[in-house]
Amino acid sequence: MKTGDTIELKITDIGSNGEGIGHNEGYTVFIPFALPGETVRAKINYAKKTLAYATMTHKLEVSQDRVTPECPVYYRCGGCSLMHLKYEAQLEAKRNSLINILRKNCGYTGEVRPVVPSPEVFCYRNKIQLPFGEQNGKAVLGFYRQGTHSVVPINRCLLHGDWADKLIKIVSEFANANKIPVYDEASHKGLLRHLVARFIGGALTVTLVTNGDRLKAADLLVSALKAEFNNVSLYLSVNTAKTNVILGNKLIPIYAPKQTVNIQGVEVEINPMSFFQVNDGVRELIYNAVADAVSPQEGTTVIDAYSGVGVLGAILAKKGARIYNIEIVPEAIEDADKLYAANSLASKATNICGDAAKVLPDLIPTFDNPTVILDPPRKGCGPAVLDALTRHPVRNLIYISCNPATLSRDLATLLSAYHIDSITPYDMFPHTQHVETVVLMSRV
């Protein structure tokens, strides 16, 4: 098999990036937008050893689970990967993918519960990140075409509410009316790089990522935003580096009134650096599940090893638990201190600024049967964290993961000291290949 060949093959599975998988002449072939049960004709784009990547040219047999995507730019935009698949089938595909990864990476063959569906399958995202591009001499906002840095312009995104449509229109018109140049990766010139925004609890936080620390006519943009949104802020995130990292290290408030949101009875002040799960409805389901697993009451000790600003801990503290939050980012711990003080929870929490790998080994042995919560970034837990948890097993361990690959890798270590009580996937990201997973474990 070589580049340019045309092949016909049966699709048997869905890959971790949402692509169809088939087999031909000893090759495993990955084909975007192909579905299990389909027979397709495809053109080989790349082939090496036993792997090949191809583009589908014809569907010879069509899956009963195939649907017409509601988004008009779906096949050109890289924002989604499964909108051509019935929602119920998306859930089953994610569960099967998780089962396969767990079996392969940590030998787990026990039960994986059905994926908990999202309460909303469209308009569920509270956060948007859009690169600026240029089309016909005009600034546009959109998503990168899959596998490229070519911007596909959009006026609306079905994964977000109409707040995003209004914001895209306001920011695009502002940029063009004031002739503010778009950043060019090749020349490293131009100002506007990304639009990042979050709309949560009625509060809109807008951040323009810029290749410089000045924005011409910023007051006009503030006025346009205030005319459309009741509760809004505007910041610049200065990023002058030649990098794919979106946000810069310098944050400049342009219009920054205090903004708060209520999450399960906890008043949380928000800013551009605050972390929240992108799906409010699924976040509530996960937090409720964690609270049920912890059964917080007076005397219950909970250690949150990747706590951020400590929202989950505050929810548990309100129910009676004694919380120890560990977070490596100093600003997040400062925000956590303010959060607990504002909610009259300071006496129920200790917020520790440090690396969980260094804090946990000393902290765990000081308590009798604490519960530990792990909610690490996509890269998973570091080896020292896992070592601390296996050398000092706790009564209950709760692992919240956004990446099945690193989850399964970490479980391979933890299973030497823990028994898996349940694995429940949650559809935090409908129409994409991603899945959130909550694993409840207890000491062996």
Secondary structure, DSSP 8 states (H G I E B T S, - for coil): --TT-EEEEEEEEE-TTS-EEEEETTEEEEETT--TT-EEEEEEEEEETTEEEEEEEEEEE--TTB---SSTTTTT-SS-S-TTB-HHHHHHHHHHHHHHHHHHHH---S-----B--S-SSS-BSEEEEEEEEETTEEEEEEE-TTSS-EEE-S--TTB-HHHHHHHHHHHHHHHHTT--B-BTTTTB-SEEEEEEEEETTEEEEEEEESSS--TTHHHHHHHHHHH-SSEEEEEEE--SSSS--S-SEEEEEE----EEEETTEEEE--TT----SBHHHHHHHHHHHHHHH---TT-EEEETT-TT-HHHHHHHHTT-EEEEEES-HHHHHHHHHHHHHTT-GGGEEEEES-HHHHHHHHGGGSSS-EEEE---TT---HHHHHHHHHS--SEEEEEES-HHHHHHHHHHHTTTEEEEEEEEE-SSTTSS--EEEEEEEE-
